[in-house]
Amino acid sequence: MKVVNLKQAILQAWKERWSDYQWAINIKKNFPKGATWDYLNLAEALMEQALIGPSPNPLILSYLKYAISSQMVSYSSVLTAISKFDDFSRELCVKSLLEIMDMFCHRLSCHGKAEECIGLCRPIPYRNLLPAKEPIHEALSKQFQAVLRKGWVDSRALHLFESLLHMGGVFWFTNNLVKELLKETRQEWANRAVELLYSIFCLDTQQITLSLLGTILPNLLTDSAHWHSLTDPPGKALAKLSVWCALSSYSTHHKGQASARQRRRQREDIEDYSSLFPLDDTQPSKLMRLLSSNEDEPVALSSPGDRSMSSSLSASQLHTVNMRDPLNRVLANLFLLISSILGSKMAGPHTQFVHSFMEECVECLEQGSRGSILQFMPFTMVSELVKLPALAKPKVILAITDLNLPLGRRVAAKAISAL
């Protein structure tokens, strides 16, 4: 029997407004019944018709619920059908799927036939569609505290983190884990949290890094209400984590080594930089126009979207950087913000965070890390960085400046002579 005929029968029942009991009687009369209705894909056909619009169809959903409660369809077939909607984004439809799961999730077992047990096990990994017993931010916090106490992330915890990442989204997942890191006021525990978060962020390094560097850090650095959370040791730990993620993403991204999970994941929009870096090469971007302005122009601390960019990279250096790439744009924007903080006369925990960030960049560079994110650093930052005791060394200055460019050589020579 073709599924298309079954769909026609479902639509006829909906047009004639049959009750769920009346629908069950008529469907059994008109279709041959074998050992189960699963071979007709009844659960999937009902689900497709019920969720075809922006909101679920309550009448067709009642047919499905009746089929589940009367055991016309097996739990495994319903789970398999639900698993095909794992990338659904319509809120009301997802809520209906969760309500259906809630009908039988507490009765799941593998005491049936071998075929039914195998069919049940296949869709079980789609655990993110199971109704949560507690708010997901509490589940995330508890799970992170559990792995923090143990000191490692096991496979079960990793699966749970992945489920929470799917449910909450990249920004929510990253933002809440950063908040957990900033709660750690002891140096030892903060360092342990950095290592654990770095391993957890491997679930989707690219998108998590874009959210961290493009949205979360700028919000923390530009809002004075959050500056107190950037004090050491959690602030220094966050700086270290940010540099690690940036270097890892930059080195792997430019080698095209995205994981299969990352390729399957639907990309999330984190911030629109098209106005700053237009893709039309025939028109100079706002950044390129501002680069031609006076480098000594004072820079005011502001948000990434409205601050002056006159102290940015040299135009000649930008020719080697592909600004169509989201990661490059996020890194360039972040270093613009760092430059404005270093040039500002206002000091605070956010300034100390920037110092820790740059010191970690230099330390990773000296250790031979692959992929230099310091190429996005404005040349005018060098004169500010040499004021830091940890960076006031000729070797460091030569490492952080691009000596292949005339401007880079001039900046390096001026900074070394000022030591």
Secondary structure, DSSP 8 states (H G I E B T S, - for coil): --HHHHHHHHHHHHHTT--HHHHHHHHHHHS---S-GGGGTHHHHHHHHHTSSSS--HHHHHHHHHHHHTTSS-HHHHHHHHHTTTT---HHHHHHHHHHHHHHGGG----S-HHHHHHHHTTTT-GGGS--SS-HHHHHHHHHHHHHHHTS--HHHHHHHHHHHHHH-HHHHHHHHHHHHHT--SHHHHHHHHHHHHHHGGGGHHHHHHHIIIIIHHHHHH-GGGGGGGSTTHHHHHHHHHHHHHHHHHHHHTTT---HHHHHS--------TTTS-S-TTS--HHHHHHTS-TTS------TTTS--TTS--HHHHTTS-TTSHHHHHHHHHHHHHHHHHHSS--SHHHHHHHHHHHHHHHHHHTT-SS-GGGGS-GGGHHHHTTSTTT-SHHHHHHHS-TTSHHHHHHHHHHHHT-
